[in-house]
Amino acid sequence: MSDIEKIQLFQDRKVRTAWDEEKQDWFFSIVDVCGILTEQPDYDGARKYWKVLKGRLKEEGFELVSNCYQLPMVSPKDGKRYKTDVGNLAWILRAIESIPSKKAEPFKQWMAKVASERIDEMQDPELAIDRGYEYYRRLGYSEAWINERMKGKDARKALTDEWKRTGVSGQQYATLTDIITQEWSGMTTGQYKSFKGLKKENLRDHMTRTESALNTLAEVAATELSQKVDPKGFTEQKSVAKRGGKVAATARRELEKQLGQSVVTRQNAKSLQSPEAPEEIEDQ
């Protein structure tokens, strides 16, 4: 297991975090979070509070607390690395619910607000669509990019519905997606994310309009081909996915021939959200 450690600041207090390559997730030191939210004067106080909180969570029936996930982290006491209790964001938010603290209260209010919004969206799905548009606007994406992204969402939903119809299980979607992505871009989804400097982020949120359009073309082609040949199950769908990706690969080669440069770039959301940023910037 490889992890990339970094330090995050929370109101001038350090929270040790680590990226777990195997689990593809960020993990946070539980002791550090407890120390900040309960304003413990030192590390030992934070450790004692975590011990108390752990017992409380067990009493509340939080099963995951019995076998806390651990990652090696540098101790703030002596600078040596020790296995440290960690939790991902969902785990940390659950633990915060059981911390009676003024500093924890804003998190609890935010979680209640988010839960209320999601329940409203279940009753009126259009609210979720509107929220998606507004989310991208707040991040600084252009209206043209947002429209392309939403078209991609529609194409993706049609494709996964088609996969489900032909007997493909949800666990196999990732493999088929990799086949399509590699055919048109030359990289698997994981390689593409690394190319753009991403970790857990959604790759599609970091594509240029051209990359997004090609990805959508590949998925639309795979959907149309599947509906025509009616494959049975995962094995036959792999061939269809490859054919769909090749359609977009052909379009990509022709466009690059006209442009004289690659349309698959290292650009990610940071540059895409800048109105001054060019859309395609470099060859592979």
N, C-alpha and C positions, 0 to 999 in steps of 0.2 A: 504494500500500500504506500503510495506517495501522497504527501500532502504539502500544500504551499501555505506557509503560515504568514499571517500579517497581523498588524495591530490596528484596531478600530478605536476611535474615541467616542465616548458617550458622556457629554457634559464634563469634559476634561478628565474623565476616568477611563482607563484602558480596559478593553474587553479583548481577551485573546481569542482569535478565530483561526480556523484551519479549513482548507479546501480538501475534501476527501475525494481523490480521483476515482476510487472504486465505486463509491456511492453517488458520485457526481452531485455533491451537496456541500454547503457551507455548514460548519459546526462552531458553536460558541461555548466558551468556558462557563459552565453553570455557576461556579463559585464567583466568578467576576460579575456576572449579572446580578446574583443575589447581593453581593457586596455593594453594588451601586444603588440598587433599588431600595435597600434597607439602610443605606448610609452607614455601613460598618466602618469603624475607624481604621481597621487593618485587615490583612489577609486572613489571619487566624480567626478573627471575628466572622468574616464571610464564610469560612469553612464550617464554623460551628452552626451558623444559621442554615447553611445548606443541609447539614446533618439533621437539623430539626425539621426543615421543609420536606426532606426526603421521607421522614416518618409520617408527616401529615399527608403527603401525596399517596403513600401506601394505604393509609386509612380511608382516603377518598376513592380508592379503587383504581388508581392510575397504574396500570400494569407495567408500563415501560420503565417505571422508576426502579423496579427490582433489579433489572439488569441494564444499568446505565451504560451507554456507549462511551468508550474511552479513546482518546488520541494523545500521543505524546506532545506536551507543550512545555515551554520554558517557564520555570517557576519564578515568580517575582521576588521570592525570598533569597534564593541562592544562585539563580541563573542556570540551573541544571534542568534537564528535560525529564519530566515524569509523566506517567499516564494520568490523564486528567479527565474527570467526568465532563462530557460535552453533550449538547443537544442541538438539533437543527432548529430552524426558525419556528416550525410548528410546535416542537417540544418546548421551546423557551416560552412561547406565548401561552401554552397550557399551564406551565409552572407559574407564570405571572398571575394567573387567575387566583392562585392560592397564596399570594403574598400581600398581606395587609400593609400597604405603604402608600403614602401620598405620591411618591414618585411612580408607583405602579398604576395609580388610578387613571392617568391619561391613556395608558395602554389598554386598560380594561374598557374605558369609554369608547376608544377607537374600535376595539374588537366587537363591542355591542353594536356600534353603528354599521360596521361591515356586515355583521350577521343579519341585521335588519334589512339592509339593502339587498342582500342575496335572497332573502325570503320574498321580498317585493318582486325581484326579478323572476323567481319561480312562478309567481302568479301572473306576471306580465313580462314575457321574454323580451319584448321590444325595449324595455328599460336597459337590459344588458347590452343590446346593440348600441343604444345611445351612449351608454357609459364607456363602451369601447372607443367610440369616436372621440369623446371628450378626453379620455385618457391620453390618446395619441396627440391630440391638440395641445394639451398641457405640457407634454414632453417636447413640443416644438416641431413636430413633423409637419410637412406641407400637406395641403388638402389633396394634392395629386397623389402623394405617397400613401396617404390614408385610404383613398379610394382603391388604389392598387392592392393594398394590404387586405382590405375587406373582400375584394374579389377573390383573393387567394384563400380566405377563410371559407367562402362559399364553395370553391373548387375542392378544397380539402374535405369538407363535409360530404360532398357528393361522392368523392373517392372512397372515403371510409365506409359510407353507406353501401357502396357497391362491393367493397371487400367483405363486409358483413353478410351481404346477400349471397355471396359465392362461397361462404363457409370459412372465411379467414377469421381467426381469433384476434382479440385486441393485442395480445402479446406478440403477434407476428407482424403487426403494423410497422413497427420500427425497422424490421428487416426489409420490408417492401419499400419503405420510404428511403432507406439507404441505397437500395438498388436504383430507384428513380433518380435520386440526387447525384449518385456517382456517375450515372450515364450522361447527364447533361452538364454537370459541373466538373467532373473528373475527380471528385472527392466524396467520401461518405459524409454523413451529417456531422459526425464527430470530428473528422478532419477539417471540414468546412468551418466549424466553430473555432477550432484551434487556429486556423488560418486567419480568422477575424479577431483573434484574441479573446474569445468568449469562453465561459465555463458553463454555468447553469442556465444562462439566458436563452430565450427563444431565438433560434437562428433567423427566423423569418422577420423578426422585429429589427434585424440588423442587415437586411438586404437592401440594395439600391432598388429603384423602381424597375430597372432592367432585369436584375437578378430575380426579383419577385415575379415579374411577368413571365420569364422563362420557366421558373419553378411551377407557376400556375399552368402554363401551357403543357408541361410534362404531366401534371396531375390530371388535367382535363383530357389529354390524349389517352392516358392510362384508363380513365373512367370510360371513355367512348369505346376504346378497344375491348375492354372487359365486357361491356354491354353487347358488343357485336359477336365476340367469340364465345362468350359464356363459359369461362374457365371454371373448373371444379376444384376448389380448395387452394391451399397455400402454394403447393408446388407449381401448379399451372399459372397461378397469379404472378409468380416470380418472372416468368417469361413475358407476361403482359406488361409488368412494371418496367422491364428492360426496354421493351418496344416503345412505351410511352416516353421514357427518358430520352431515347434516341431521337424522337421527333423534336424535342426541345434542343438537343445537341446539334441537330442539323441547322435549326434556326440560329443558334448561338454562333456557329462557325460562319454562317453567311453574314451575320451582323458584324462580327469581328473583322471579317474580310473587308467590309465596307468602311469600318471605323479605323482599322489599322491598329487596334489595341484590344486587350482582353476586357470583357465586361464582367468577369468575376474578380472582385476586388477585395482588399483588406478593410474597406470602409465598414464601420459599425455605427451604432446609433449615435455615438458622440459626434461623428462628423456629419451624419445624415441630418441631424437636428440643427445644424448650422446652416443658415440660408446662403452663406457664402461658399459652402463646400461644393466642388464639382461632383458630378454624379459618378463617373467612372474615372479612376485616377491612375491605374497602373496595370502593367502586364503581370501575369504570374511568373 
